[in-house]
């Protein structure tokens, strides 16, 4: 299936796991630590998708869209393959400067 999507910095970072998250930046000594601002774990892609309390409202919308045709939590492959529109909306709703 071909589908054109807008690849922003946030989308590229979340889909590839390179950049933007504190865990990634900490690996390269750009950040002092990997801890998320929410103080509930390291700020990884999985943390932002499934656990960060600061993104609960946005995740609620993603969860609602996913559960219309699937189950939550959906793994990353499911989100990319079958829920791409909802995932992209979720990613674009994240204010990485605040996190």
C-alpha positions in Angstrom: 0.0 0.0 0.0 1.3 3.4 -0.9 0.5 6.4 1.2 2.1 9.8 1.3 2.6 11.2 4.7 4.2 14.4 5.9 7.5 13.6 7.6 8.1 16.2 10.2 10.9 16.2 12.7 8.5 14.8 15.4 7.2 12.0 13.1 10.7 11.1 12.0 11.9 11.0 15.6 9.0 8.9 16.9 9.0 6.4 13.9 12.8 5.9 13.9 13.6 6.3 17.5 16.3 8.8 16.7 16.2 12.2 18.3 13.8 14.2 20.4 13.4 11.9 23.4 15.5 12.5 26.5 16.6 8.8 26.5 18.1 9.2 23.0 19.7 12.5 23.7 21.2 11.2 27.0 22.9 8.4 25.0 24.9 11.0 23.2 25.5 13.1 26.4 23.3 15.9 25.0 21.0 15.6 28.1 22.2 15.1 31.6 19.7 12.3 32.2 17.0 10.3 30.4 14.2 10.9 32.9 10.9 12.2 31.6 9.6 15.5 33.0 6.6 13.4 34.4 9.1 11.6 36.7 7.6 8.2 35.9 10.4 6.7 33.9 12.9 7.3 31.2 11.6 9.3 28.2 11.6 6.6 25.5 9.3 6.2 22.5 7.4 3.5 24.4 7.1 5.8 27.5 5.6 8.6 25.3 3.3 6.2 23.5 1.9 4.3 26.5 2.9 5.8 29.9 3.7 9.5 30.1 1.1 11.1 32.4 1.7 14.5 30.6 0.3 13.0 27.4 -2.8 11.3 28.9 -5.3 13.6 27.2 -3.7 13.0 23.7 -3.3 9.3 24.4 -6.9 9.1 25.3 -7.8 10.3 21.8 -5.4 7.8 20.3 -6.7 5.0 22.4 -10.3 5.8 21.5 -9.4 5.8 17.8 -7.5 2.5 18.0 -10.1 0.7 20.0 -12.7 1.4 17.3 -11.1 -1.3 15.2 -8.4 -2.9 17.4 -7.2 -3.3 21.0 -5.3 -1.1 23.3 -2.4 -1.1 23.9 -1.6 -1.7 20.3 2.1 -2.4 19.6 4.1 0.0 17.4 3.8 -2.2 14.3 0.0 -2.2 14.6 -0.1 1.5 15.1 2.1 2.1 12.1 0.4 -0.5 9.9 -3.3 0.0 10.7 -3.6 3.2 12.7 -1.2 5.5 11.0 -3.5 8.5 10.8 -4.3 8.4 14.5 -0.7 7.8 15.4 0.5 10.8 13.3 -2.1 13.0 14.9 -0.9 11.9 18.3 2.8 12.5 17.5 2.0 15.9 16.1 0.2 16.8 19.4 3.3 16.3 21.4 5.1 19.4 22.5 8.7 18.1 22.7 9.9 21.5 23.9 7.7 21.1 27.0 8.9 17.6 27.6 
